[in-house]
Amino acid sequence: MAYFSSMSFIALFVGMVMKSSKAVIITSFLLIFLTQANVGDFTMADSVVFPLVLTAVSFGFAVLSIYKWKIRI
């Protein structure tokens, strides 16, 4: 699924803001736990809305990461 690859931008942005590689790893694991969560018969990965929202948020963080990187140069 495409949203798994775009989720990494959320962790990247958190790491850039906090200037910590540990924050990237922790955020990545939290995102994995969030997307693999299931409550009874309902799973987050099977939902149609959740991956779309997460993908949109990820692309927003990708834009912010590139913007922050360009300001630093």
N, C-alpha and C positions, 0 to 999 in steps of 0.2 A: 504494500500500500504506500502511496506517495506521502501520506501525512507522517509516516514514521521518519522519513528522511528530512522532512521540513521541521520536525520537532527539535532537531539538534540546534536550530537557530535560537530557540528559547534558552537552552543551556548556554550557548555561546554568548548571548547578550548578558545573561546573569553573571557569567564569568568575567566579561569585560567591565561591567559596572562595579563588581566587587573586587576586581583585579586578583582573582583567586582561581587556581585550577581545581582546588577542592570543591568550590562552589559549583563548577561545571559538572563534576562527577556526581555530586549529591543531587543537583537538579535533574540530571539525566536519569538517575535511579527513581526519583520521585515521579517523573513523567512516565517512566515505564510502569511503575506500580499503578499509576492513575489510569493508564490506557488498558492495562490488563485486569483491572478490577472487575469483579462481578458480584452482584447481589442477587441471590436466588437464580432465576433464569435470565436475568437482565445482565448483559455485559456491555461495557463502554465501547468496546471495539465493534460490536454489532449495531450500535446506534448509528443513524445516518447523520444526525445533527452534530454530534460530538466531534467526529473527525473533521468535518467542515469548519467548525469553529476553531478547533485546534490548528488547522492548516492556515486559516486566516490570521490568527494570532502569531503563528510562526513566521509568516511572511512579513508581518508588521515588525517583529523583532529583527528580521533579516535586514530590513530597510534601516532600522535604527542602528544596527551593528555597523553597517557600511557607512552610515552618516558619521557615527562616532569615530570610526577608523579614519575617514577622510579628514576629519577635524584634527586628529592627532598628527597627521603628516604635514 
